[in-house]
Amino acid sequence: MSLLKVERLSKTFGATRAVDSVSFEVHPGEIYGLLGPNGAGKTTSISMISGLLKPDAGEVFVAGTAFWSAPQTAKRIMGVVPQELAIYEELSGRENLEFWGRMAGLSARDAKARTTELLAALTLTDRAKDAVKNYSGGMKRRINLGCALLHRPKLLLLDEPTVGIDPQARLNILEFIRNLRATGTAILYTTHYLEEAESLCQRIGIIDHGRLLAEGTLSELQERLGGDRVFVLEADFKNASPDAWAGFHDRFRVIQKSEQQLIVAAVGARDPSDCLKELLNLPVRVENVSLKRPSLNDVFLQLTGRELRE
Amino acid sequence: MKRILDIGHTDLRLFLKHKSAYIWLFAMPLAFVYIMGFANRGAGQPYNRTPPVLIENADTNFLGRIFLAELSAQNLWVLDPTNRETAARVIRIPANFTANARQYKPTQLQFLKGEDSGEADTALIEVRLVRALIAMNGHLLEAATQTNAGGTFAEAPLRAIMARTNPVSLNAKFAGRKPVPSGFNFSLPGNLVMYLMMNLLIFGGNTIAAERRNGVLKRLMVHPVTRLELVMGKIYGLMLLGVVQILFFLAVGKWLFHVNLGANLPAVALTLVVFAWVAGSLGVLVGSLSAAEDRVTGICVLASLLMAALGGCWWPLEIGPPLMKTISLGTPTGWALQALHQLISFGSGFAAVLVPLAVLGAFGAVANLLAARFFRN
């Protein structure tokens, strides 16, 4: 059974449809990545799942129970790590963890014991008594994450937990999250970093303009492009139109076309060398051709017509 | 309930981590109490005050106890012997008080002056002492009349006589101009009420606005914390901050400025705690209704100064036109000061502040409900 099931979730703010009929599931021991650019609807989705916003339509089920039929029960099962550093900067790391533990329903004694454990796991024991305002960005992010883990939640919602930190600190946090997954925690992870989604998530949902455009494992998403490789052609495509090339669309799918670059994937399972020959015979003077494994960015590009990094 | 306490205690800890808090909680109000108390010092003491008196009863027989009851009926503030040094006067009842009375012999009571006490205190205690003696002699006379000639009177019939309503009584009141609270007796409650309102509005409003900005309120709401628990926790934290300020000023008032806090200190404390509830609820309400922190500070300073002026924190309402007193009834500061002046300056008891307390309670309930209604995360 899935720990989190989201069914046709929708939310509108004024004339803006922030989330439009989004559905997905997260299972125990799985990291589900919700990948999309800023403003795609990731945070609004998390806000509805965690009860901060009421959906206009759709339903959220936590451990099989509709969220709004027993919100306090659902909140006890989940831990939420917000995008912003929602912690008390004047308090120490230990004081923060103990406070959020008590808010999650732990007794003072249990919160204290669990705080000691978490400080060690987050490698913050030696800075436990310092005020959080004196921590580095990475340490603050770790405390921000730890504050959601005191009560050992079965479902963890992470809203871009690595925003604004250096690569080493990011790696530490990602490793910590992998370990959480190993304990059976179901994790919903929103991000706009392609590399994080590729390296961390078992399944990925691509969201843009409030709509879930595609979902699946990384290889399933790559498969949407027609195989495990794409061709990148560099040439002057200013006056060239693939529509005018006879039979081109029967053999290739255009992922992106610009004045200098054309990215295509082969249709069907064909030999790459055959594909290469056909591409070199196109009525343009090709300066360079490269072959690469399709990335999530290519998938996003194919789905939305623009790069995720734009 | 546990979460309300946790939120409140954490908020108090956060408030006290700000160095600026100590200026606004203690230093600034202290300076204003001194300056305004010095500027407002009056020529005499407010009327009907109850200077503390210590009674040393060496008589182990029943008439000693009866006399103590007569003194209490005259509204004397009788001190515990452990507070001997604060007594304005000492009354000594000799060991042979009962024996002499039963033998119809005169007895001398001792009336001793305390250190640093003024003539006004002597007069006030003496008047009450004389009234108590007259009452006691009257009761003894009645008891003796009822007793067979040559017989001795006992405690029970004497107490029965005392319990009866007096056929004639005197209700004395000030004639002419109403008394005006003055000196530190005026400036301490005035400034305490003003700064309680100002601090709890500013701390409350700013905390809510800042925690909304940095996402802490949202984070609280994704925990199994109800909206009401969160609002009550925030108000409780502000009340604790208020209690810290109240305790400091009552202590400073008593020992530094020698303010007579009245015979009913618990009523003074209760009035201030209820007022802190009103101010704390208003602070949460302001934080809920305003978005930007800088705007919150401006609104809170303006609102608290306005309420302080209209409520009588800056000058006694008794010296202004009657309209000002009527306007003050529309502010919680006005009702709080009315109660505090009754207790501190006019020597009234708990019964005299029941109405102001009820009105403050109504202010608190309404502010609390509005804060809960408009609370935004």
Boltz contact constraints between the chains, C-beta under 6 A:
constraints:
  - contact:
      token1: [A, 50]
      token2: [B, 222]
      max_distance: 6.0
  - contact:
      token1: [A, 52]
      token2: [B, 218]
      max_distance: 6.0
  - contact:
      token1: [A, 72]
      token2: [B, 224]
      max_distance: 6.0
  - contact:
      token1: [A, 75]
      token2: [B, 224]
      max_distance: 6.0
  - contact:
      token1: [A, 76]
      token2: [B, 224]
      max_distance: 6.0
  - contact:
      token1: [A, 80]
      token2: [B, 222]
      max_distance: 6.0
  - contact:
      token1: [A, 82]
      token2: [B, 215]
      max_distance: 6.0
  - contact:
      token1: [A, 82]
      token2: [B, 219]
      max_distance: 6.0
  - contact:
      token1: [A, 84]
      token2: [B, 215]
      max_distance: 6.0
  - contact:
      token1: [A, 86]
      token2: [B, 215]
      max_distance: 6.0
  - contact:
      token1: [A, 86]
      token2: [B, 216]
      max_distance: 6.0
  - contact:
      token1: [A, 86]
      token2: [B, 219]
      max_distance: 6.0
  - contact:
      token1: [A, 90]
      token2: [B, 14]
      max_distance: 6.0
  - contact:
      token1: [A, 90]
      token2: [B, 17]
      max_distance: 6.0
  - contact:
      token1: [A, 99]
      token2: [B, 10]
      max_distance: 6.0
  - contact:
      token1: [A, 102]
      token2: [B, 6]
      max_distance: 6.0
  - contact:
      token1: [A, 103]
      token2: [B, 223]
      max_distance: 6.0
  - contact:
      token1: [A, 103]
      token2: [B, 225]
      max_distance: 6.0
  - contact:
      token1: [A, 104]
      token2: [B, 223]
      max_distance: 6.0
  - contact:
      token1: [A, 105]
      token2: [B, 224]
      max_distance: 6.0
